[in-house]
Amino acid sequence: MSNLIKYDPFAELNALQRRFFGDDLFLHDAAVNIPTTDVYEKDGNLVVEAHLPNYARDDVDIQVDGDNLVISAERHEKEEDKGKKYIIRESSSNFYRTISLPERADKDQIKADMVDGKLVVTIPMTPLPSARKIAIGDGKKSDK
């Protein structure tokens, strides 16, 4: 009698993901652990919203690097519980996004606010140059 072994073609890929990204990243509730970022245009501004629950304002860093907006956040938690076998339990979470800024972005006027775990970065856009009407002549030279 032979034993059949069920083959899972994705087992090795899943093992690699767990090895490089941690055990919890690709589980069913992974979307909760990965903050969402929305980029949209509103009232002539480019707006970047990053939903960063459990991050404090001091955990977040925003920079303009060349033509990129770089948002990073790092949070450390430390818990001491003498009733458990470990003395100190530490964890950290990181967030990093790079958004390419358009040419018309006014990099000197970028503003950011953070309220209730939602970071809103407002990037003003310089107006497009207005069209200039060109008069059409009749091909005759004027003598003045």
Residue pairs with C-beta under 8 A, 6 or more apart in sequence:
14 26
17 25
17 26
18 25
18 26
24 30
24 33
25 33
25 34
33 93
35 50
35 51
35 52
35 53
35 95
36 50
36 51
37 48
37 49
37 50
37 51
37 71
37 97
37 99
38 47
38 48
38 49
39 46
39 47
39 48
39 49
39 99
40 46
40 47
40 49
41 47
41 125
44 124
44 125
44 127
45 122
45 123
45 124
45 125
46 101
46 102
46 105
46 122
46 123
46 125
47 120
47 121
47 122
47 123
48 69
48 71
48 99
48 119
48 120
48 121
48 123
49 118
49 119
49 120
49 121
50 71
50 73
50 95
50 97
50 118
50 119
50 121
51 117
51 118
51 119
52 59
52 60
52 73
52 95
52 114
52 117
52 118
52 119
53 117
54 75
54 93
54 117
55 73
55 75
55 93
55 95
55 117
56 75
57 114
59 73
59 74
59 75
60 71
60 72
60 73
60 114
60 119
61 70
61 71
61 72
61 73
62 69
62 70
62 71
62 110
62 112
62 121
63 69
63 70
64 70
64 101
64 107
64 110
65 98
67 100
67 101
67 103
68 98
68 99
68 100
68 101
69 98
69 99
69 101
69 110
69 121
69 123
70 96
70 97
70 98
71 95
71 96
71 97
71 98
71 99
71 119
71 121
72 94
72 95
72 96
72 97
73 93
73 94
73 95
73 96
74 92
74 93
74 94
74 95
75 92
75 93
75 94
76 90
76 91
76 92
77 90
77 91
77 92
78 88
78 89
78 90
79 88
79 89
79 90
80 87
80 88
80 89
81 89
101 107
101 123
102 125
104 125
104 126
104 128
105 123
105 124
105 125
105 126
106 123
106 124
106 125
106 126
107 123
109 123
109 124
110 121
110 122
110 123
110 124
111 121
111 122
112 119
112 120
112 121
112 122
113 119
113 120
114 120
